[in-house]
Amino acid sequence: MIYLDNAATSFPKPRSVYSAVTKTMKKHGGNPSRGAHKLARSAAEALYSCRQQAAELFGCDSTSVVLTYNATHALNLAIKGLCEEGSHILISDIEHNSVLRPVHALTKTHNCTYDIFPSCNGDADAVIKGIEEKLRPETRMIIACHVSNICGIRLPVEQIGELCQRRGIIFIVDASQSAGHIKIDLNALRADAICMAGHKGLYGPAGTGLLIFGKEHSPSTVIEGGSGADSAELLMPAYLPERLEAGTLSAPLAAGLAEGMRWLRKIGIDTVSSHERYLSRLFSDYLSDVKGIKLYGNDIVPKSGTVLFNLNGVSAARLGQLLDENAICVRTGLHCAPLAHRTLGTGEDGAVRVSFGYFNTVSDVRQLALVLQCLAGRIN
C-alpha cells in the first residue's frame, strides 16, 4: 500500500510516537491536573512536555500553548474567542471550511460581515493590495492560511501580520499545512493566534491540535467546564491555557504529539520540507508525460509537497477509486475547501490530490506515475 494523503493525516508516524502513546496509556493513566497523586502528576507532565516542545519549535512561551483536538477546534476557539460583535472580517479565497464556516456562523450569532480577498498565487504585493481594497473602518479581524491544503499557494503571512499590527486588526493564521513543513517564528508572523493540526506535519496522533497565542489575550470561551483550577468560580479561569481547556485532556495523545515534535526537531524541518518538495517536483515532471493530465497551481514557487490534478475523461472520484484498486491512497473531491477549488477552477467535482510525507520514497512516485500512465492510456 502506498499512502499519499499526508495533507489529511501523516502516515506512518515515527516509531517513538506510537511508543509514547502506548507507554503513557499503560504507565501514566491518571487524570492530568485533577489530583495530587502520582499518576495524575505524571499525566500532567505529559501535557507540560507537549507545550514545551511546541514552545521550542515555534518560539513562544509554553503558557500560550492551548492543546486542542485538531486544527478546526483551534480555529473555532481563536476566531470566536477573539471576535467582537459587529466586526467586519477578511479571509482569503483559498481558505478551508474550518475558517469559512466559523466566520459565516458569526454573521448569524455576532452580527458580523465578511469579505474574501484574492490569493493572487501568493504574490505578496498583489495580496496586500487586495486586502487593502477590502478594508473597512469596522474591519477587526483577518484570517489567512499559511499554505493551501490543495496546492502550493503560500500566502505572505509576515506582510499580512505587519499590516494588521499597523492597523490594530486581529490576525489569525491557519498553519495546518505549514507547521512541520516550514519553519515558523511566531514573533515574525506578528499573529495574534496561530492554529494547527498535530496529526499532519507535526507527525502526532489523530485527535491533536495546537492553538498558540502570539499576543496577550483573554479570549471569550466557547466551551466551559472543569479546568482543574479555580473550581469554586463560576467562570473559566481568566488566564491561558486553562481558560480554553475545559474538560479532561488526553495525556497519551499529548505525549504522542510531543514525541512527534521532538522527532521533527531532530530530523530538521528543512530536511523534511526538501524531501517533500523533491518528490512533488519529480511527480509533476512525470505527469508532464501523461496525456490528458491537467495540473493546478503547478507554476507556484516554492512548491509544497502537494500536487493537484485531474485526468480528462474520468471524474476525480473515479480516478481515486482506480488508484485505490492499485493500492495507492490519494484524496479526491473538494477537500473541504470549495473556495480554493473555485479559485483554481477545478470544477464541481474537484480534483485529485497527492500529498507527500517524509516517509514516502522515489519508488512511490514512480509507481504512482506508472499506474497513471496505464490508466490514461486506457481512457484516452
Secondary structure, 3 states (H helix, E strand, C coil): CEECECCCCCCCCCHHHHHHHHHHHHHCCCCCCCCCCHHHHHHHHHHHHHHHHHHHHHCCCHHHEEEECCHHHHHHHHHHHHCCCCCEEEEECCCCHHHHHHHHHHHHHCCCEEEEECCHHHCHHHHHHHHHHHCCCCEEEEEEECECCCCCCECCHHHHHHHHHHHCCEEEEECCCCECCECCCHHHHCCCEEEEECCCCCCCCCCCEEEEECCCCCCCCCCCCCCCCCCCCCCCCCCCCHHHCCCCCCHHHHHHHHHHHHHHHHHCHHHHHHHHHHHHHHHHHHHCCCCCEEEECCCCCCCCCEEEEEECCCCHHHHHHHHHHCCEECEEECCCCHHHHHHHCCCCCCEEEEECCCCCCHHHHHHHHHHHHHHHHHHC
